[in-house]
């Protein structure tokens, strides 16, 4: 196997077709491994800061076999492109690649403090290399999924008790005067203006801070929408949008990625219920609630919780000790803050 580094946007664009072919071969890939997500994340966001592109491609007989979508951030950490907004990260590959060789290629060509590879599912082949020198695997975040048979929600979830079904009916009744629709690029222009209005409302209400849904992130979402990878679940009343969920549409599942909502009573849950009802009515589906264990999702929908893993590889014992010391200090500060808040 041979390796090549992709170091600039021209080279990045040149491998689009190869990337797409590789991505399409594995239906378990998520949109976060797609060319569009990585390319436009770089253009609209990461390229604007002091970051370094460090994509590694593995090839044999001039055919690309694997892609590792990495970059080095301004703090000298090697990371997956846009891991901050990617619920799931991974390489794109259909063959076994010796990750030790990838590590060597990167260390020979760049200076950085450590590898910070987050949001890995347990199926990621990268975790097979946990015995690399000074490699640490941490699991400190979950994700959750709900498998539904084709049919009428919530009856198509076989393990729901009357308690869950009664609560769903209560939420539907509270919002019975609202309008609902799911839109995609084939039937509706991307509603950027309505999204920006709801964003400002959320900030004013204190639901989100001023950094929520930045201009660069919204540009990325619009690109994904126009490429058919994101659909929107929208609740409104008298022409005013009350809630929007950005749902990633992939071959194997629907992933509820980003939620927006105002202070209408249980409006976000109402949007979830109608979205799940619509998506599961004509086919059996997997609903992925994404990264993070949010109590209102777990309590109301009872999804199956699964672990995500982070992989850290350090170049020295000092950098390893320093990282875990700083991590522990931050955890203690957060714990104290939560107690006195």
Steps between C-alpha positions, in 0.01 A plus 500: 500500500621850413401827666454857385420820687233744383625840610295762315152569372587426136621151585198459727260577214691271262415188701124571514399218263726244667373609840139469387556154352661378822229659713219340297647151541417481871140572600607535863687822423330809637477840336788607724730284286362639173705719270249784528510516878880499516566725201252771589594481870852585391401776257245677717655456842833330567696659213421843645697433819861399557446134412698261279343250263646152556286248312666164446403277209609139471522361148605187318547466122401868471158428655402671826422240767451721805470866604585643840339850514736669744618851573726662760339776703657817632577323830708241310252214546437258213124455464221391269370784282216681681483247783330770708182470294541142379306261722701206364856503366697235315726426206341395169631159402395160370831326568711452809758776522787481743436813704853480639621590151261796481631623837857477370415694183345780702780519755763510225331795328351709779574618849202479732439430867272196478224319312149589619264265317154531652145372445602152387242222502619168642498358145773740388809312384717774654421360843676178401825694535453592864831327582698770320758650734350770726151443363206561732137410431233695689123462497324801646205558266207292373266499205157339472290328234136398466399219262143518374288272287296642215172631637329758716714653773514430795328163444784392270740498794429164659638572847322829573270482802180695546697765694701603193199491268290710737777764520527514120123555473521779758776678307311464170184644657686801641622593150206388287464845340855499364592431138758238414705401195820327394685673217796414279684655207259348246196691622615806696770766481729492804317720760805695613306810607264305728794311649682824580190647665453193719871501585480860625189417700675207670793724596271772635308242705826367643441153352832520311800732517613739227733240346215266413463419130771729368493636145762247391300210645182623333681517165610139551145392585368673189752312283395170657134589445560583133683169459208304642678396818290707743124537529315741730217423739307824564223604740329835456192694604338772288812521284742534793752218534509352851740208452740354244694177517781439252483128419778322316362268236728200445439155350495317833336749736363846574717699738349793690799733491413854615184629670360852501190606694334791677335507843172340389401221736682167428541614139825313441349171616196569281728545200679173585174307529371621163833448326528143630136436409551625144828318440384162634149497350592336167821313589689347790766746610782562742481838673838614628475767771867586455785570736423583862265358762218751534257408774187612313586274204586199715202541731239549229619279214695228687767456233785251529808677635844419357853615576724725295876492541785748477852395403800704615853420384786693660856551380650509848427403858509867597228600252289205616527595868439868425184420302344286772595746774332786312201280424460414868520866603229595250275219625541615860420861410186390315392285793541787746322741266203266460468468877492874568304599189 
